[in-house]
Every structure is written in structure tokens, then in C-alpha cells.
Amino acid sequence: MQQPNPDQRSVRALDWLNFFVANVQTGFGPFIASYLASHKWTQGEIGLALSVGTISAMVSQVPGGAAVDALRNKKAAAAWAIIAIIISAVLLASSPTVVAVMAAEIFHGFASCMLVPAMAALALALVGRQNLGDRLGRNARWASIGSAVAAGLMGLCGEYFSPRSVFWLTAALALPALVALAMIKYDQNAAYAKPAAKPSKAGAAASSGDSRETIFDLLRDRRMLTFAACVVLFHLSNAAMLNLAAGEVTAGMGDNVQLVIAACIIVPQAIVALMSPWVGRTAQAWGRRPVLILGFCALPLRALLFAAVGNPYFLVPVQMLDGLSAAVFGVMLPLIAADVAGAKGRYNLCIGLFGLSAGIGATLSTALAGFIADHLGNTVSFLALASAGAAAVLMVWLAMPETRDALEEENARDATV
């Protein structure tokens, strides 16, 4: 099947969609805890509310991806998800009561699990498999810029107006996301298009939409299972690292703590924005495994540096390694999902399975790191996180097969001649 040739208006609209969606998602980060605390919620109640959101997102990963696969119109899936997020933001802003907050967390958890695969499916349909790596890198760049801009705007709103205004701003920023989404035009038949030089029975079935792999077929794919294990190990190493480091080295910093923590968030986003397009292009040219190894190697190195660093102002430069690993992971997850299941009608389900793996790893990370730190100290906890990161690198090195297809590899060779 011939690869799509998107118009530049749709390409730019997808850039802005990523920018504004990142704006919106930023509003559901640390701002919720601060907002609820300002309304006299206890730390236990805040933790319960955030846990409801986390559990909702984990439970929704697979059905959210399957729902996007089932919907032929990916723009409609993304639109409904954005509308659900607007409702969540309005619920939070208008009524910080238990029922409203819990409902908002549940709506947001499921909507996010539909929005992420829907946007990945739009990218695949818009540019095709052969150009997907470059497009995903561009998506990550615009999302990182959007997150940084939104964090600044929401911080100013919370400081100079009220914590509630952050969520009204979140709902308002979702409206231009819907406008950008409406401007995207793509061929719905290309959503699962496989770059076909060698027609195959599976490829023909997928592109025609007559047959799709079942979830059981997907779960028997060695590439999917191996990368899912890599995702668990990645987040097992990564999720608790910054929180643990911030708690240790900023304990005595006084008024500068918030500035250092903000820098630890913004600096990696800048690295992601700079590196993501390079990651996508390099994955197309070199293959997936070399790029994965590069990004995953940053995990154990970062954990060891945190274990050794005592000066809190070294926290920010060490966090640059988080930008490297985040750029690689953010681009490679949907790209490998496309390699594994993009031509078989299960691209978004595969993204959902990888998202579930990430949630499992992150949940284990925070629980285990906290337990080890309480009983054996922060240094031992960092060493445990470094060990998980090293295991992730070894998993990619020894067990992860290359998923780039033969035609993409041939095109990469031709480009270098």
C-alpha cells in the first residue's frame, strides 16, 4: 500500500494538538495536591484521590486502547477523550468535594488512556509506517514544549489568582486542542497501513479491515512480551528516582527548594524537546535496539549519581539524563507498538498493554523504593533502582529482538548510499 502524503496544514495541526493536549494534561499533575490541600484535605485524603486516578488509568489502559482500535474514526475518539478531560477539569474547579474529585479522577484516567493511543493512531494514519519514527519525535517535541509552557502559566495562575484557576485554565486550553484536531485530515484506510513491498496475508487482511489479531495472538508475540518486560523494568527504576532524590538532598534548602524542584522538571522537558526528533530519525536509520540501549543506559547511571551526589544543586544537571531516557522511551513505545501490531489492527491495544506495564512498574517502584529507604537508607534504595535499570539494559541487549521491518531497513540503507 502506498504511504500517505499528508498536507502540511494537517501536519502543523497535529503539532498544535500535541502542544495543547500536553497543556491540558499538565493541569492534572502536582497542582491537584496543592489545590486539595488549600481546601483542607488531609494528606491521606489527597493520597487516596490520587490513587483512584492512578488505578483508574491502569485499569483503563487495555480497554482504552481496544476502544480506539474498534473506532474507525480516530479523530472522534480523541475528541471524546478531550471533552471528558474538560468535564474532569470543570468538576475539580467547581466542586472540590469527595464525589466530584473522585469522579474527575476516574474520568481523567479513562480519557487519557483513550487520548494517548488515539493521537498515536492519528500520527500513523497521517504519515504512514515508514515515517512514523520521525513523526513521533516531532510529537514528543511539541508535547514537551506544551508541558513547560503550561507549567509556567498554571504556576502563575495558582500564585496570583487562586489554586482553583488552574483547572479553569486547563479546561480553556482544551478548546484550542479541539480546534487543532478538527483541522487534521487523513485517510482512515491508512490507519493500519503496512509499508508493503512484500504482500502478506496478515498485511492484506489488516489493511482491508476484514481481520485482526486477537489479544491472545498479541500476547503470544515474543517482541510484545519482551518489550513489555523492558517497560516494567524501566519504570521500576525510573518512577521513584526524582522523588527520592528530592526528599534527600533538598531537606535543608529552605526557600530555594521549589525552584530546584521546578528546574528538575523543566530541564528534562527541554532535553526531550531537543532530542526527540533525533531519536525518531535515528530509530528509523539504525533500528530500535541501539536507540533503546542508549536511552536505558541513562537509568542506572542517573541512580548511581543520585546515590553519590550530596550537593542539592547537582540535582538539576543529573536530571538531564532523565531527559535522554524520557525522549527515547516516549518515542520508542508507540513506534515499537506500530512495529508489533500496527499492520494487524491492534496498534492501540498494544499501546494500552505497554501503558499497563508502565503503570505496574511505576507502582512497584514507589512502593519498593520507599520501603527500602525507610529500612536500609536512601543510598541502598538508589542502588536498588540502579540495579533495576541495569536489568532493563540487559533485557534490551540480550532478549529484545529488532522490530524494524525489512522494507524500512532497506529504505534506510538506500538513504545512506
Buried (B, 14 or more C-beta within 10 A) or exposed (E): BEBBEBEEEBBEBBBBBBBBBBBBBBBBBBBBBEBBBEEEBEEEBBEBBBEBBBBBBBBBBBBBBBBBBEBEEBBEBBBBBBBBBBBBBBBBBBEBEEEBBBBBBBBBBBBBBBBBBBBBBBBBBBBBBBBBBBBBBBBBBBBBBBBBBBBEBBBEBBEEEEBBBBBBBBBEBBEBBBEBBEEBEBEEBBBBBBBBEEEEEBBBBBBEEEEBBEBEBBEEBEBBBBBBBBBBBBBBBBBBBBBBBBEBBBEEBEEEBEEBBBBBBBBBBBBBBEBBBBBBBBBBBBBBBBBBBBBBBBBBBBBBBBBEBEEBEBBBEBBBBBBBBBBBBBBBBBBBBBBBBBBBBBBBBBBBBBBBBBBBBBBBBBEBBBEBBEEEEBBEBBBBBBBBBBBBBBBBEEEBEBBBBEBBBEBBEEEEE
